[in-house]
Amino acid sequence: MTAMTLSIWLLWGVVIILAVTVLALARQVGILHERVAPAGALVGGSGPGVGEPSPKLEVRALAGNAVTVGGSLAAGRALLMLFVSPTCPICKQLIPVAQDFTKTERLEVLFVGDGDAAEQNKLVARFGIDAKRFVNGPEIGLAYRVDKLPYAVLLDNAGLISAKGLVNSREHLESLIIAKESGFATLQSYLMAEAKAAR
């Protein structure tokens, strides 16, 4: 056997070992993907907490109408406030998702921004947002201590904060509904309680 033939056989051996290793790793990634629970909205530590009454605020929408944040809604209704900005690329991706989500979940929606009114009006026109449902001003963001975007707050019909947190996907928005229905502040706390109950 020549050195060239031996090199070819060794090379084939290495290729076969690498192929088996890649298949084993792909299988492990699949197993990990099944075991990892979906992440919910990331809840920060500041501002009014889940289960507390929402601050009651009287603000004006871009259309000029008065909007009341906090307080009671019609029975069985809930309000999703989504804090967005025209300079936030994730916000621009999330707005159409949130519009569809609020329709399917039968939620009232209020978009909240804090910036140049002309830029906010462009955002409203681009995504077909009802200007009566878009508030532009710092009052709500300051009351909830919102410092990162996109941020969502879900209020129940009694004006209590059901869930809140940073969101960047439909899954995160859905986690707010799960938190509201389960009574847990976050999806992570719900999953931990489920794991403890299973033991």
HELIX and SHEET records of a PDB file:
HELIX    1   1 ALA A    3  ARG A   35  1                                  33    
HELIX    2   2 PRO A   89  THR A  104  1                                  16    
HELIX    3   3 ALA A  117  PHE A  127  1                                  11    
HELIX    4   4 ALA A  131  ARG A  133  5                                   3    
HELIX    5   5 GLU A  139  TYR A  144  1                                   6    
HELIX    6   6 ARG A  170  SER A  182  1                                  13    
HELIX    7   7 LEU A  187  ALA A  198  1                                  12    
SHEET    1   A 2 LEU A  57  ARG A  60  0                                        
SHEET    2   A 2 ALA A  66  VAL A  69 -1                                        
SHEET    1   B 5 PHE A 134  ASN A 136  0                                        
SHEET    2   B 5 GLU A 108  GLY A 113  1                                        
SHEET    3   B 5 LEU A  79  PHE A  83  1                                        
SHEET    4   B 5 TYR A 151  LEU A 155 -1                                        
SHEET    5   B 5 ILE A 161  LEU A 166 -1                                        
END                                                                             
